[in-house]
Structures are given as structure tokens and as C-alpha cells.
């Protein structure tokens, strides 16, 4: 089949929906963004988002939204950590994972400002995200708690992988270099291995590591990749690990352009990559890999959501000066859509969550799609 641009694609969009949008934007300000999402074994979808009066507001909390009908409708299950009582400071989602016994583990990042180091907490749910345990503070050595960006991935054997990123500490990584960081837990997140750099580079920089487990057991990572010397966005880069994240191949060009990207492995062994596309045509797009799961073609994509550049207020394009090296970590202050998260249901339906800004309201949408012919 072909998408709206006449390009070959192997995906079919079923429908679009809303996970949460402020019901009274004319009366109150509510900025809802930064979704992360997992699918339970019974196909319940659990999505965690940041809710606040503004993007960096001090009243930001992480709320959970659930769907029991494959993403067609959603219900808000409330706040994960009560501010002041459970976690003191503005909250940001740090990822979700499902353990083999169906326990859901969520990471909540608490920090005064997004560029400052704060604290990481893990919370747990035994009932599919309806209720949550008291938070457990997590210290990740030797970097301490790194950055505001990171993710949580659950592997088939129950291993948890947490990621982060930051400039070198002058010990493990030279200060002038940038490191993407990984730590692993084999005991449900109660203790963690020392943080190790997955990739270290002075140029290009690799951001926003996302991981999926391939059909053969290897891990595939996707990076938003930026050439710091030329101040130019590169294609998304990929890397593989054959030892559950202990060591990684050198990153390679993944074959498509994008920024923050999430991955999910299909029953066929192919991989779906969903990415922000912040250069014309602006929007959220999904790509399906070749059969090996580790290579993509930019032409094999489907547009999930798009917007005209004139309608995006201050949304950056990577060629702009605001994305120079000193601002690259903070350019997303101006972003008005993005952070896609993707999950696969047992019937093969693929659900994508992402945030957008429309009519001056920032909220979280979803899209459901399938492999063509399924």
C-alpha cells in the first residue's frame, strides 16, 4: 500500500485518539506532555505523562492513564507520587517497564530544573497502574543521578535497564566528551550495577537512547544524533548489544532522519521506529524496518500527525542557530510536539502516544496501526 505521499509502506493506520486533553483550556492552564507507555500481558496499556500548569512549572507531576480496550479509550488513574509527601520537587516521567510477573515499574525524575541533577525514584504497581507503592530513591553510581533525560526498559528475563546521558565526569569519561549511560538491575530495580557509558563521543553527540529487544535476543538502540561541529542534525543512529546491554557496537546510520525515537519489535521480527520529524514536513512519523530489524529506509514511513511550519510557534528546526552546541541540550524548551512512545498488543495492533500543541493547548494523542495485511 501507499501512504498519503505515494510512498510504499507496510503499515496501516486504524484510527487516532486522545489520551488526555485539558477539558477546560479556556479556564485553566494544563500542559500535558512527555508520555511513556507500556503494554501489559493482558493488553492493558499504561501511559505516564507530565501534567503541570506549564512546561517547566514547579507544580509538575506524573499522572498515569490506562486503556483496557487497546487504546480506543483512556481513563486517568491519578498521580504516581504525591508531591511534597512522596517526592519534593517538579516531576518528570522517567520510563515504564513490565516485569515477567506483571508488576509495573515506573521511574519518576524529580529536579528543580530540567538541566539540573535531582533525584530518581522507582514506584511499583501490582494492579496494572491503578495504584502505586511508596517511592524508592535510586542512586546510580558513579555519576549520581544523571540528566533529566532517560528511559527504563524491561527485558524478557526480568532484567531492567535504565539509561541517562551527560557530559563526561572527568574520571570515567573525559569532561569534553558526551556520554550515553546505562545501568542494569537483576533484582527488580532494588539494586543497580555501576553506570557504564554505552557510547562516548566528542562529535557527534548521541541523545535520547531508546532500546528494544529483537527477536533473536539482541538489544537494538536508537539515538537522536547531532553533528556538533557543523550544527546539523544527522540521521538517527542505531547500535546493537549481544550481551544484554553490557557492551555495544559502534553506532551506524539507521537510514532515516528524526530526533527522539522509540522502538518496538513486532511478531514478524521487524521493528517499528516512531520519531519526531522537526524539519519539513513537520510531524510524527513511523517507519518499519527490513526483515532483520536493524535497517530502515526513509521512504518506508507513514505520517501519523503533521502540522504546517507557520502553525508551530518557536518550534526549532535543527539548522537554526538556537540549536548550536551550547543550546542543543535545551532547544526542546521550544518544542511543541514530540516524544513518541510505542507499544505492541498481542493481536498485533501498534499503539503510539505522543504530545502535540494545537489551538494553544498541549496534550497527548495516540494512534493505532497494524502491519498491512494483518
PERA-V574028 format. One record per residue. N is the residue number from 1. PHI is phi in radians with two decimals (NA if undefined). OMEGA is omega in degrees with one decimal (999 if undefined). NEAR is the number of other ideal C-beta (glycine too) atoms within 8 Angstrom. Layout:
BEGIN
N;PHI;OMEGA;NEAR / N;PHI;OMEGA;NEAR
END
This chain:
BEGIN
1;NA;179.0;7 / 2;-2.09;174.9;7 / 3;-1.54;-175.4;10 / 4;-1.13;-178.9;4 / 5;-1.73;178.1;6 / 6;1.34;-177.4;5 / 7;-1.78;179.9;9 / 8;-1.16;177.5;7 / 9;-2.57;-179.2;12 / 10;-1.98;179.2;10 / 11;-2.15;179.4;13 / 12;-2.23;178.1;8 / 13;-1.37;177.9;10 / 14;-1.53;-179.2;7 / 15;-2.92;177.0;7 / 16;-2.14;179.4;9 / 17;-2.70;180.0;12 / 18;-2.11;174.6;9 / 19;-1.40;173.8;14 / 20;-2.77;173.3;11 / 21;-2.42;177.8;9 / 22;-0.89;-177.5;10 / 23;-1.29;-178.4;4 / 24;-2.33;-176.6;6 / 25;-1.14;178.7;12 / 26;-1.36;-177.3;3 / 27;-1.97;-177.1;4 / 28;-2.36;176.8;7 / 29;-1.68;176.8;7 / 30;-2.49;179.4;9 / 31;-1.68;-176.9;12 / 32;-2.16;-172.2;13 / 33;-2.82;174.7;12 / 34;0.98;-177.7;9 / 35;-1.27;163.3;15 / 36;-2.30;-168.4;13 / 37;-2.65;172.9;14 / 38;-2.40;173.5;12 / 39;-1.88;176.4;12 / 40;-1.39;177.1;12 / 41;-1.01;177.7;6 / 42;-1.58;177.7;5 / 43;1.33;167.5;11 / 44;-1.11;177.1;11 / 45;-1.76;178.2;17 / 46;-2.09;-177.4;16 / 47;-2.20;177.4;16 / 48;-1.88;-178.1;14 / 49;-2.34;171.6;16 / 50;-1.50;174.5;13 / 51;-2.05;176.2;10 / 52;-2.85;179.4;13 / 53;-1.33;176.6;8 / 54;-2.74;-172.6;7 / 55;-1.03;-179.3;8 / 56;-1.99;-175.5;9 / 57;-1.15;-179.0;10 / 58;-1.29;179.7;6 / 59;-1.64;-177.1;8 / 60;-1.16;176.6;11 / 61;-2.29;175.9;12 / 62;-1.79;177.0;15 / 63;-1.98;-179.9;13 / 64;-1.88;174.7;15 / 65;-2.13;-175.4;15 / 66;-2.16;172.5;14 / 67;-2.31;177.7;14 / 68;-1.96;179.0;6 / 69;-2.21;174.8;6 / 70;1.29;178.2;11 / 71;1.61;179.0;12 / 72;-1.26;177.1;8 / 73;-2.34;-175.1;6 / 74;-2.38;175.9;14 / 75;-2.26;178.4;7 / 76;-1.43;-179.6;8 / 77;-1.70;174.8;10 / 78;1.82;-174.7;6 / 79;-1.40;176.7;9 / 80;-1.30;-179.3;13 / 81;-2.09;177.4;15 / 82;-1.24;180.0;7 / 83;-1.10;-179.4;12 / 84;1.50;179.7;5 / 85;-1.52;-176.3;4 / 86;-1.65;-174.5;9 / 87;-2.60;-173.9;12 / 88;-1.70;177.9;5 / 89;2.31;179.0;11 / 90;-1.09;-174.1;12 / 91;-1.89;177.0;15 / 92;-2.40;175.8;14 / 93;-1.14;179.3;16 / 94;-2.11;175.9;13 / 95;2.04;178.3;12 / 96;-2.28;175.4;14 / 97;-2.58;177.4;11 / 98;-1.98;177.4;12 / 99;-1.46;-176.9;12 / 100;-0.99;179.3;6 / 101;-1.58;175.0;4 / 102;1.40;171.9;10 / 103;-1.17;176.1;10 / 104;-1.70;177.5;15 / 105;-1.98;178.6;16 / 106;-2.13;173.1;18 / 107;-1.81;175.6;15 / 108;-2.06;179.3;17 / 109;-1.76;-178.1;15 / 110;-2.11;-179.7;14 / 111;-2.75;-178.5;13 / 112;-1.05;176.7;7 / 113;-2.40;-172.8;6 / 114;-1.13;-179.0;8 / 115;-1.54;-179.2;6 / 116;-1.75;174.4;8 / 117;-1.39;-179.8;7 / 118;-2.34;-177.6;11 / 119;-2.35;174.5;10 / 120;-1.94;177.7;14 / 121;-2.23;169.9;15 / 122;-1.90;173.3;12 / 123;-2.24;-171.9;14 / 124;-2.29;176.9;10 / 125;-2.26;177.0;14 / 126;-1.76;-175.3;6 / 127;-2.22;174.6;6 / 128;1.21;175.4;11 / 129;1.63;178.1;11 / 130;-1.29;-179.6;7 / 131;-2.41;-171.6;6 / 132;-2.38;177.9;10 / 133;-1.26;169.7;7 / 134;-1.03;-176.7;5 / 135;-1.24;175.8;11 / 136;-1.95;178.3;10 / 137;-1.18;-178.4;7 / 138;-2.08;173.6;12 / 139;-1.91;-177.0;6 / 140;-1.92;-176.1;13 / 141;-1.62;-4.1;8 / 142;-1.61;-176.6;8 / 143;-1.39;-166.9;12 / 144;1.35;-178.7;8 / 145;-1.71;-166.8;12 / 146;-1.80;168.1;12 / 147;0.96;176.3;8 / 148;-1.71;-177.2;10 / 149;-1.76;177.6;7 / 150;3.10;-177.7;14 / 151;-2.57;179.6;12 / 152;-2.25;-178.3;16 / 153;-2.25;175.0;13 / 154;-1.78;180.0;12 / 155;-1.70;-174.8;11 / 156;-1.07;-178.1;6 / 157;-1.53;179.9;6 / 158;1.66;175.9;10 / 159;-1.09;172.9;11 / 160;-1.86;175.5;15 / 161;-2.10;175.1;16 / 162;-1.95;-177.1;19 / 163;-2.16;175.0;14 / 164;-2.78;179.2;14 / 165;-2.79;177.9;15 / 166;2.99;175.6;11 / 167;-1.19;-179.5;9 / 168;-0.99;-179.4;13 / 169;-1.55;-178.2;10 / 170;1.45;179.3;6 / 171;-2.07;179.1;5 / 172;-1.27;-178.3;9 / 173;-2.35;177.2;12 / 174;-0.97;-174.4;7 / 175;-1.08;-176.5;8 / 176;-1.44;-177.8;6 / 177;-1.94;-179.1;11 / 178;-1.91;-177.0;12 / 179;-2.22;164.2;14 / 180;-1.67;-165.0;15 / 181;-2.13;-178.1;14 / 182;-2.38;170.0;13 / 183;-2.40;-173.7;12 / 184;-2.18;175.1;13 / 185;-2.29;178.1;14 / 186;-1.83;-177.3;5 / 187;-2.24;173.0;6 / 188;1.21;177.0;9 / 189;1.54;-179.9;10 / 190;-1.40;172.0;6 / 191;-2.31;-174.7;4 / 192;-2.30;172.0;11 / 193;-1.12;172.1;7 / 194;-1.02;177.6;7 / 195;-1.10;175.3;14 / 196;-2.20;175.8;9 / 197;-1.26;173.0;11 / 198;-1.38;177.7;13 / 199;-2.52;-179.9;12 / 200;-2.21;-178.3;10 / 201;-2.78;171.0;9 / 202;-1.45;179.1;6 / 203;-3.01;2.3;7 / 204;-1.35;172.3;10 / 205;-1.62;175.8;10 / 206;-1.95;-176.3;14 / 207;-2.06;163.6;12 / 208;0.92;179.2;11 / 209;-1.08;173.2;14 / 210;-2.17;-172.3;11 / 211;-2.28;166.7;13 / 212;-2.32;177.3;11 / 213;-1.70;-178.0;11 / 214;-1.30;-178.6;14 / 215;-1.05;-179.1;6 / 216;-1.55;177.3;4 / 217;1.67;177.4;6 / 218;-1.18;174.7;9 / 219;-1.78;175.5;13 / 220;-2.02;179.3;16 / 221;-2.00;175.9;14 / 222;-2.13;-178.4;13 / 223;-2.21;160.0;16 / 224;-1.21;-169.9;11 / 225;-2.18;-174.7;14 / 226;-2.32;174.7;13 / 227;-1.39;-173.9;11 / 228;-1.31;-179.0;11 / 229;-1.22;-179.2;5 / 230;-1.56;-176.7;5 / 231;0.90;-174.3;11 / 232;-2.51;175.8;8 / 233;-1.26;177.9;11 / 234;-1.77;172.5;10 / 235;-1.03;171.7;10 / 236;-0.98;178.2;15 / 237;-1.84;-178.0;14 / 238;-2.10;174.4;13 / 239;-2.61;-178.5;14 / 240;-2.17;172.4;12 / 241;-2.28;178.1;13 / 242;-1.78;-178.0;5 / 243;-2.27;175.1;6 / 244;1.02;171.3;10 / 245;1.62;178.8;12 / 246;-1.27;177.3;7 / 247;-2.34;-174.6;5 / 248;-2.38;170.8;10 / 249;-1.21;170.6;7 / 250;-1.17;179.7;6 / 251;-1.11;175.7;11 / 252;-2.25;179.3;8 / 253;-1.09;-176.3;7 / 254;-1.40;175.7;12 / 255;1.64;178.2;8 / 256;-2.59;180.0;13 / 257;-1.61;176.6;9 / 258;3.12;176.1;13 / 259;-2.09;-179.3;13 / 260;-1.10;-171.8;13 / 261;-2.30;171.9;16 / 262;-2.09;-173.2;12 / 263;-2.27;169.0;14 / 264;-2.57;179.8;11 / 265;-1.63;-179.2;13 / 266;-1.60;178.2;12 / 267;-1.10;179.9;5 / 268;-1.28;-174.8;6 / 269;1.67;173.9;10 / 270;-1.24;-179.7;13 / 271;-2.16;171.2;14 / 272;-1.71;172.8;15 / 273;-1.96;177.8;16 / 274;-2.08;-170.0;16 / 275;-2.44;166.4;16 / 276;-1.25;174.2;13 / 277;-2.14;-174.2;12 / 278;-1.74;162.4;11 / 279;-2.51;-172.9;9 / 280;-0.95;-4.5;5 / 281;-1.33;-177.6;6 / 282;-1.22;175.5;13 / 283;2.74;176.3;11 / 284;-1.95;-179.5;18 / 285;-2.37;178.4;12 / 286;-2.09;178.1;16 / 287;-2.25;176.4;15 / 288;-1.91;-174.9;12 / 289;-1.32;166.8;13 / 290;-1.19;-176.4;9 / 291;-0.97;-178.4;7 / 292;-1.29;178.3;7 / 293;1.42;-173.4;12 / 294;-2.12;177.8;10 / 295;-2.46;-175.9;8 / 296;-2.31;170.8;12 / 297;-2.13;-176.7;9 / 298;-1.03;-178.8;9 / 299;-1.23;-178.1;6 / 300;-1.57;-179.6;11 / 301;-2.34;174.2;12 / 302;-2.24;178.9;11 / 303;-1.42;178.6;12 / 304;-1.51;-178.3;15 / 305;-2.69;179.7;12 / 306;-2.56;-179.5;8 / 307;-2.65;177.8;11 / 308;-1.27;-178.3;7 / 309;-0.95;-177.9;9 / 310;-1.14;-178.6;4 / 311;-1.58;-178.2;6 / 312;-1.74;-178.3;12 / 313;-1.34;176.5;6 / 314;1.10;177.0;6 / 315;-1.29;-173.3;12 / 316;-1.40;167.3;11 / 317;-1.98;-166.8;10 / 318;-1.07;178.7;12 / 319;-1.34;-175.9;8 / 320;-1.30;-177.9;7 / 321;-1.08;-177.5;5 / 322;-1.15;178.6;8 / 323;-1.77;174.7;14 / 324;-1.16;-169.7;8 / 325;-0.90;-174.2;6 / 326;-1.25;-178.4;4 / 327;-1.97;-172.4;9 / 328;-1.03;-177.6;11 / 329;-1.31;-173.5;5 / 330;-2.07;-178.0;8 / 331;-1.07;-178.6;11 / 332;-1.24;168.9;6 / 333;-0.95;-174.3;7 / 334;-1.67;-174.8;9 / 335;-1.26;-178.1;11 / 336;-2.05;173.4;10 / 337;-2.77;173.5;15 / 338;2.45;-179.0;12 / 339;0.83;179.0;10 / 340;-1.22;174.0;15 / 341;-2.27;-173.4;13 / 342;-2.31;177.8;15 / 343;-2.47;179.1;11 / 344;-2.05;177.9;13 / 345;-1.64;-175.2;13 / 346;-1.15;178.5;5 / 347;-1.52;178.2;6 / 348;1.64;178.3;11 / 349;-1.17;179.2;12 / 350;-1.85;-178.4;17 / 351;-2.01;-179.1;16 / 352;-2.07;173.2;15 / 353;-1.93;179.8;13 / 354;-2.84;178.6;18 / 355;-1.90;179.7;15 / 356;-2.44;170.8;12 / 357;-2.16;179.7;10 / 358;-2.34;-178.8;7 / 359;0.93;176.9;4 / 360;1.18;177.6;5 / 361;-2.00;176.8;9 / 362;-1.69;-174.7;10 / 363;-2.63;-174.4;14 / 364;-1.94;179.1;16 / 365;-1.89;172.1;13 / 366;-2.51;177.8;14 / 367;-2.38;175.9;14 / 368;-2.04;-179.5;16 / 369;-2.60;179.8;13 / 370;-2.42;169.0;11 / 371;-1.14;179.7;13 / 372;-1.01;179.3;9 / 373;1.61;-179.9;4 / 374;-1.54;999;5
END
